[in-house]
Amino acid sequence: MNAALRARFPLTTCFVFTLVLALILASNVGSTGKERKPTRTESTRIRYAIRHDVRTTWGGMKTGVVAIRVSTNIRQFAGAVTQAIGKKGKVVQRASVLLWRGTKRWAVLDTGSENVGCGLVSARIREEVFKTSICVS
C-alpha cells in the first residue's frame, strides 16, 4: 500500500523529506550565537590587554585584533582572534586568545591556534567565544 501511495504522490515524499531536513538545519542555526560584540570600552580594554601581554607580541611583529566576542553566559570571559603581520604586510600567523575580566581590567588567560582554553574554562564558554568546544589531547 505504501508503494501505491508513493507512486501516486511522489512529490509529497520528497517535500516531506526536504521540510524535515530544513527544520533540522534551522534548529541548529544560531544555537551557538549567544556571544555578543563588546562595547567600545570593553573593546579598547581587551585590545590593550592583548597588546601588552608577552604571549601575544610575536617577537616585535605588528599585531592586530581581527575579532572579539564576549560570552553572555559568564560575562567575565571573552575570546579574540589576532594576527601577526610580517615585514611585507602579509599575515604570518593567526591565533585565538582567551581573556578573563577581573575587577578592573582584562587579562589574557591562554593563547594559541589549537586547544585554547582547554582545562581552563568549560566547553560551553569555548563554544560561545571560539565557535568550537573540541579539545584534542
N, C-alpha and C positions, 0 to 999 in steps of 0.2 A: 504494500500500500504506500509506503514512503517513496518507493521508486516511481510510482504513478504520480504522486504529488509533486515530486521533484521534476518529473518530465513535464508536468502541466504548468508549474511555476518555477522555472529555472532561475529567473532573476531575483525572486524572493529569497532564495537560499543565499545567493551572492550578496544581496543587500543586507540581510541579517548579519552575515559574517563581517561585512565591512563596517556596519554600525557598531557591533560589539568591539571590533578592533579599534575603532575611533574612540569609543568610550574608555577603553583601557588606556590608550595613549594619552587622552585628555586628562585622565585622573592622575597620571604621573607627571604631567607638565606642571611646573610650579610647586611641586612637593618640596623642593629644596630652596624655594625662593623666599625664605624667611629672613635673609640678611637685608641690611639696609645700607644706603650710602651714608657716609659720615657727614656731619655738619661741617661748616667751614672751619670752625675752631678745632674740632676733632681731627680733621684732615691735616691742618697745619701742625698740630702736636704729634700726630703719627709720623708725618714726614720728617719732623725734627728728630724723633726717636730713631728712625731708620738711618738718617744721615749721620747721627752721632754714635752709632753702635759699631764696635770694632768688626763684628762678624759680617757686616753688610758694606764695608768700604772697598773690598776687592783690589787692594794694592794701589790705591790712589786713582783708579779709573773713575770717570764720570758716571754717576749712578742716577737713575730716575725711577720714580714710583709710577707704575702703569695703572694699577687699580687698587682700590681699598674697599673692603667690605667689613661691616660691623655686625656682630651677632645680635639678634633680637632676643634670643633665649637667655643668654647671660651676657649682658652688655659690657662686661669688662674685657671681652675678647674681640679681637679684630684680626683680619688677615689682609696681606698686601702682596702684590706681585711687583718685584723690582727687576731692573735690568741694568747691566753694566755695558757702557758704550766705549768701544775701543778708539784708538787714535784716528782711524779713518772714518769714524762716525757710524760704524756698523755695530749692531747688538752682538756682544761677545757672549754674554751669559744672562740667563733669567733665573730668578729664584723666588720662592714663596717665603713670606715672613709671617710668623705668628706673633701677635702683640697682646700684651695684657695691660689694662689700665689700673694703676694703683690709686692712691688717694689724690695725688696731684698731677701725675704725668704717665705717659705711655712708656712701656719698656718692651724690648724685643726678647721673646722667650726662646724662639727657635727659628732657624733659617735653613734653607736648602732647597733642593729640587725634588726630593722624594721623602716620604715619611715625616713630613713636617708636623710637629705636634703629637706624634705618636708617643703614648706613655705620659703625656703632659695634660692633655685635655680629652674630653670624651669624643666619641665618633660623631655625635650629634653636632658639636661645635665645628669639628673639621669639615663636616658635610656642608654646614652653612657658609663658612668663610672661604673654603677652598673648592667646594663642589665635589669633593671626594672624601670618603672616610676610610679608604683602604690603607692598611698598614702591612707592609711586607717585611718580614724579619729576615 
